[in-house]
Amino acid sequence: MTVIGHNHIRKVESFDDYEILAHPLPKRDERSFYPEDGDSLRVGVTYASHDVMIARPTGIGRGGRLAILMHHGGGRHALEFYEGLLPVATALLQLPEREQYALAYTIFEQADECAVGARSAEAQRWAGAYSDGRIRTRQRGRARHVFVETEAEKLLRRSR
C-alpha cells in the first residue's frame, strides 16, 4: 500500500468492497480518443486497456471517502481519498462520461506518480543518512525503532 498524505493506492483482489457510483466508458472501444476537428492526420490515443470506475468504499470506518478504481494489465488498484470539504464526487459525477473518465484517469495517474516520487525521495533520504552516519536506533521496552537523525540532532549529540 502506498500512502500519499491521506490518499491510499493499493492493489485489491476485487472491487466487492466498493459501491460503484459511475463506470464511464465501460466498453473498450469507447476509450479511444481522436481529435474532433478536420485534421487529416487523426492522431489519437487509446486507453482501451485501462478500465476506470468511480466508487465509494463500503464498510466500517471508511465513510467520507471517494475511490477511483483502476483495472488494467497490472491488476486491480484502488485510490481512496477523503473528500473533506470539497464536493469531489458531486463535481466528478456531473461531468459527461468522457470527461469523467479522463479526469478520474488523470487523478489516479497523478497520485501514482506522486507515490513513485515520494518513495524515491525517501530512499534518497535514507541513503544520505546512511552515508552520513545519521541512522539511529532507539529501544523502548521490547520495541526497537530505527530513525533518521537530522543534521541538527547530530551536531547536538556530538557537542555533548
C-alpha positions in Angstrom: 0.0 0.0 0.0 1.3 3.4 -0.9 0.2 6.4 1.3 0.2 9.9 0.0 -1.0 12.1 2.7 -4.4 10.6 3.4 -4.6 9.0 0.0 -4.2 5.3 -0.3 -3.3 3.4 -3.5 -3.5 -0.3 -3.1 -3.8 -3.4 -5.1 -7.0 -5.3 -4.5 -8.3 -8.7 -5.4 -11.8 -7.5 -6.3 -13.9 -4.4 -6.2 -16.6 -6.1 -4.0 -15.9 -3.7 -1.1 -17.0 -0.7 -3.2 -20.3 0.8 -4.2 -19.8 1.8 -7.9 -21.1 5.4 -8.4 -20.1 5.6 -12.1 -18.5 3.5 -14.7 -17.6 5.9 -17.5 -16.8 4.3 -20.9 -17.3 0.7 -19.9 -16.7 -0.6 -23.5 -13.1 -0.8 -24.5 -13.6 0.7 -28.0 -15.1 3.9 -26.3 -11.8 4.6 -24.7 -10.1 5.7 -27.9 -9.7 9.5 -28.2 -9.3 11.2 -31.6 -9.3 14.8 -32.5 -12.7 16.1 -33.4 -11.5 18.8 -35.8 -11.0 18.0 -39.5 -7.3 17.2 -39.1 -6.3 14.7 -41.7 -3.7 13.0 -39.5 -6.2 11.9 -36.9 -3.5 11.1 -34.4 -5.2 9.9 -31.2 -4.6 8.0 -28.1 -6.3 4.9 -26.7 -6.8 3.8 -23.1 -8.6 0.6 -24.0 -6.6 -1.4 -21.6 -7.5 0.8 -18.6 -10.9 0.4 -17.1 -11.8 3.2 -14.6 -14.7 3.4 -12.1 -15.7 6.0 -9.5 -16.9 4.4 -6.3 -17.4 4.8 -2.5 -15.7 2.3 -0.2 -18.2 0.4 1.9 -17.6 -0.9 5.4 -17.0 0.4 8.9 -14.6 3.3 9.2 -14.5 4.1 5.5 -17.1 6.8 5.4 -16.3 10.2 3.8 -14.0 8.7 1.2 -14.2 8.5 -2.5 -12.4 5.9 -4.6 -11.1 5.7 -8.1 -10.8 2.1 -9.2 -8.4 1.1 -12.0 -8.3 -2.3 -13.7 -5.5 -2.9 -16.2 -2.9 -5.5 -17.1 -1.1 -4.9 -13.8 -4.2 -5.9 -11.8 -6.9 -4.1 -9.9 -5.9 -1.0 -7.9 -7.9 1.4 -5.8 -7.1 5.0 -4.9 -9.0 6.1 -1.9 -9.0 9.7 -0.6 -11.0 11.8 1.8 -13.3 14.3 0.2 -13.2 16.7 3.1 -14.9 19.9 2.5 -14.7 19.7 -1.3 -17.6 18.1 -3.2 -15.3 16.0 -5.4 -17.8 13.2 -6.0 -20.6 15.7 -6.9 -18.4 17.6 -9.4 -17.0 14.5 -10.9 -20.3 12.8 -11.4 -21.9 15.8 -13.1 -19.4 15.7 -15.9 -20.2 14.0 -19.2 -18.9 10.4 -19.4 -15.8 11.1 -21.5 -14.7 13.9 -19.2 -15.4 11.7 -16.1 -13.2 9.0 -17.5 -10.4 11.4 -18.4 -10.4 13.3 -15.1 -10.6 10.1 -13.0 -7.8 8.5 -15.0 -5.7 11.7 -14.6 -6.3 11.9 -10.8 -5.3 8.2 -10.5 -2.1 8.6 -12.6 -1.0 11.8 -10.8 -1.4 10.1 -7.4 0.6 7.1 -8.7 3.4 9.4 -10.0 3.4 11.2 -6.6 3.8 7.9 -4.8 6.7 6.9 -7.0 8.4 10.3 -6.3 7.8 10.0 -2.6 9.3 6.5 -2.5 12.3 7.8 -4.4 12.8 10.8 -2.2 12.5 8.6 0.9 15.1 6.2 -0.4 17.5 9.0 -1.1 16.9 10.4 2.3 17.8 7.1 4.0 20.8 6.6 1.7 22.1 10.0 2.5 21.6 9.4 6.2 23.4 6.1 6.0 26.4 7.6 4.3 26.4 10.5 6.8 26.1 8.1 9.8 22.7 9.5 10.9 20.7 6.3 11.2 20.0 5.7 14.8 18.0 3.1 16.8 16.0 3.6 19.9 14.7 0.9 22.1 11.7 1.4 24.4 10.8 -1.8 26.2 10.8 -4.6 23.6 10.1 -2.3 20.7 13.1 -1.1 18.6 12.7 2.0 16.4 15.0 2.9 13.6 15.0 6.6 12.5 17.0 9.2 10.6 18.7 11.7 12.8 18.6 15.3 11.4 21.8 17.3 11.0 20.9 19.5 14.0 20.4 16.4 16.2 23.7 15.0 15.0 25.5 18.3 15.9 23.8 18.4 19.3 24.7 14.7 20.0 28.4 15.3 19.1 28.6 18.5 21.2 27.8 16.6 24.4 
